[in-house]
Amino acid sequence: MNFLLETLQVLVMTLYYNLENVVRMVIPVRRKSVAGEIVLITGAGSGIGRLLALDFARLGARLVLWDINQEGTKETARLLLEQHSNRANTYVCDCSDRAEVYRVADQVKREVGDVTILINNAGIVTGKKFLESPDALIEKTVQVNSMAHFWTYKAFLPAMIAGNHGHLVSIASSAGLIGVNALADYCASKFAAVGFAESMALELLATGVDGVKTTIVCPFFINTGMFDGANTKWPIMMPILQPDYVCRKIVDAIQRDQVYLYMPRILYTVIAMKNILPTKLGVLLGQYMGAFDFMSEFKGRTKKIE
Ligand SMILES: NC(=O)c1ccc[n+]([C@@H]2O[C@H](COP(=O)([O-])OP(=O)(O)OC[C@H]3O[C@@H](n4cnc5c(N)ncnc54)[C@H](O)[C@@H]3O)[C@@H](O)[C@H]2O)c1
């Protein structure tokens, strides 16, 4: 195709996609059914992972629960049975350990079948200034929050590609889109998670695999305990999110094949502004939003996960 024709085609499609976007604001895409899908959730022993498991059980999915914390996954499985008569398969799996991910993934394939919705949700946070962060915790943060995603994709993506059917979900963070004072290793790990999921979505499209979808979730702080003590300066603009709300939005985004989900909504504007404003003004606005002090009172999870 020559330059003029191809440029004209892009201009027409630009108009079409913008119009489609406006129409979608009024008439959203229909939710797909997830009944009968095999949904694997890492970090399913507490917080968002547990709530997602409960929601997918309500929608009739078959659940595979992974966590390093056996008591937590057992409790999630108990709730699924009690509230939805849903019998989940639970596995202890340290997602930071590549060999263990492959071993437990093989066990899942034998005992349950091919995973069709993979939710990489397990996460940890150091919560200290970088030079005060122990090396072992920095390494662990990268292994759990990003490298684990490589190994779960290697384990479960081939079957999704073969069937041209599946969904890859990355529970990343707003800290994967914008740097945060005193969260350097966490931000680096979440930027990596976002970059990996985004690149893999393109790799799938480029190879003609259009039936395997991707959803990348970037929430601000959520009231699950993981970030206890972290604060927000203007809750009216940047509220600490409620776990139920976050879970509902994630399931809705998956069912509508939405690629990016940022919460709260103001984050879409913040990220756009980060890329267009002069750097000094960006820093000033960051200070105004309290970005230098988000982590100053951070305690992290003080309560034991039941
Ligand atoms: N809580 C927040 O403020 C917040 C904000 C943005 C993003 N997130 C992200 O959301 C996800 C869920 O967080 P949450 O708030 O529910 O926290 P949470 O601490 O309640 O849940 C994390 C789960 O991951 C598990 N886990 C930790 N290391 C693991 C490992 N090596 N292998 C397997 N499982 C492991 C934990 O046992 C726990 O059950 C995380 O990826 C987190 O980074 C959280």
The ligand as a Gaussian input file, in Angstrom:
#p B3LYP/6-31G(d) Opt

LIG

0 1
 N       -3.445000      -2.559000      49.016000
 C       -3.098000      -1.557000      48.241000
 O       -3.077000      -0.383000      48.644000
 C       -2.721000      -1.819000      46.805000
 C       -2.659000      -0.741000      45.904000
 C       -2.319000      -0.973000      44.584000
 C       -2.031000      -2.253000      44.171000
 N       -2.083000      -3.291000      45.061000
 C       -1.726000      -4.624000      44.589000
 O       -2.872000      -5.455000      44.700000
 C       -2.451000      -6.815000      44.893000
 C       -3.223000      -7.406000      46.060000
 O       -2.887000      -6.684000      47.227000
 P       -3.759000      -6.700000      48.564000
 O       -3.973000      -5.298000      48.931000
 O       -4.895000      -7.619000      48.412000
 O       -2.665000      -7.274000      49.576000
 P       -2.682000      -8.555000      50.523000
 O       -1.415000      -8.472000      51.311000
 O       -3.964000      -8.655000      51.240000
 O       -2.614000      -9.766000      49.478000
 C       -1.421000     -10.193000      48.857000
 C       -1.404000     -11.711000      48.878000
 O       -0.224000     -12.148000      48.166000
 C        0.306000     -13.260000      48.868000
 N        1.722000     -13.429000      48.554000
 C        2.754000     -12.664000      48.966000
 N        3.908000     -13.182000      48.520000
 C        3.594000     -14.288000      47.807000
 C        4.359000     -15.252000      47.100000
 N        5.693000     -15.185000      47.055000
 N        3.711000     -16.258000      46.473000
 C        2.354000     -16.345000      46.531000
 N        1.583000     -15.483000      47.196000
 C        2.204000     -14.451000      47.828000
 C        0.083000     -12.928000      50.339000
 O        0.170000     -14.093000      51.161000
 C       -1.311000     -12.318000      50.298000
 O       -2.303000     -13.290000      50.483000
 C       -0.939000      -6.763000      45.113000
 O       -0.282000      -7.104000      43.920000
 C       -0.679000      -5.315000      45.435000
 O        0.636000      -4.921000      45.100000
 C       -2.424000      -3.103000      46.359000

